[in-house]
Amino acid sequence: MTNLSSLTKAFARLFVAVFLFTGPGVSAIAADTQLTNAQWRDDIDQLKAIILETHPAPYEATPEADFHAAFEMLKGDLPDLSTPEKVVRIEGLLGLLNDGHSGLQATFSYQT
C-alpha cells in the first residue's frame, strides 16, 4: 500500500506543478500579453524540471534521449510557431509521459 500511496502523491504533485506552470501563461495569453521566446524557453525548461522532479517514471513510455530531444526541438522551433501551436506542442511534451494523469488545460481566444 505504501507504493500506491507514494505513486498517488507523486501524481498529485505533478498535477499541481503542471497547473501552476500553466496558470500564468494562460492568463498572459488571455490578456493578449505575448510571451517572448526566451520566456517560453524558460517555461519549457521549468516544465521539464518539474516533470523530472515529481513524475515517478518519466522515461517509462519514451526513451530518455527522445524525451530530452523533444523539449530541445520545441525550444528551437519557437520562433516559427504561433501561440496556439506552442501550447499544442507543450501538450505533446506532456503526452510523452503517456500516463493519463499529466496534462494541460489551456483556454484562450485565438482570432485569425
N, C-alpha and C positions, 0 to 999 in steps of 0.2 A: 504494500500500500504506500510505502514511502516513495517509491519510484514514481507512481502515478501522481501523488501529491506534488512532488518536485516538478514533474512534467507540466502539470496544470499551472503551477505557479510560474514556470518559465514562459508558457504561452501567454499567461495573463500579463506578465511584464512586457513581452514583445508587443502585445496588442496595445497596451498603454503607451509604449515607446513610439510605435508607429502612429498612433492617434496624435500624440504630442508633436511628432515630427511634421505631420500634415497640417495641423491647425494653423500655424502662421502662414504657410504657403497658400493654403486655400483662402484664408482671409485676404491675403495680398492680391490674389487673382480676382476675388470677388470685388475688391475695391479698385480694380483696374490699375493696381500698382504692379508694374512689371519687375520681376527679379532680374538681376544681371546674371550672365552666365557664370560668373565667379560665385555668386550666391547659390545658384543651382548646384554647382560643383561641390560647394561646402555642404549643402543639404544632402546630396547624394553620398558624400563621404560619411556624414553623420549617420545616415540611414544604415549604411554598411556596418559601421562601428556598433550601432545599436543591435543589429541583427547578430553580429558575431558575439556580442557580449551576452545577449539574452536568449537566443534560439538554442535549444538543446541539440540540434543536429542540422546545422545549416548546409552541410555538403551531402546530406543523405540522398537527395534527388538529383543534384547537379554536382559534377566533379569540382573540386576546389579551384582549379585553374580556370575552368569555364565560368564559375561564379564570379571570380575577381575580374576576368576579362569582360564580362557583360557590363559591370559597373564602369570600367575604364572606357569601353566602347560608347556607352551613353554619354559620358562626360566629353568625349571627343566629338560626338555628333551634336551637342547642344546648340552651336551657332546656326545649324541648319534646320532646327526644329521649332515649331510654334509651341506656345504654352500648352495647349491640349495634347500635342504629341509628346511633350516632355512628361506630362502626367501619366499618359498611357504607357510610356516606356518605363517609368518608375513602377507602375503596377506590374509590368512584366518582370522587373527585378524581383519583386516580392513573389511572383509566380514561380520563380526558380526554386523556392522552398518547397513547393508542391505539398503543403501540409493542410490546407483547408482552414487554417486558423489565422494566417497572416494575410493582410490585405490593406487596401487603401480606399477610403471613401472620399472622393473629391467632388465637390459641387461648384460649378462656376458657369457663367453665361459666356458663350462664345459666339460672336457675331462675325459673319463672313462679309 
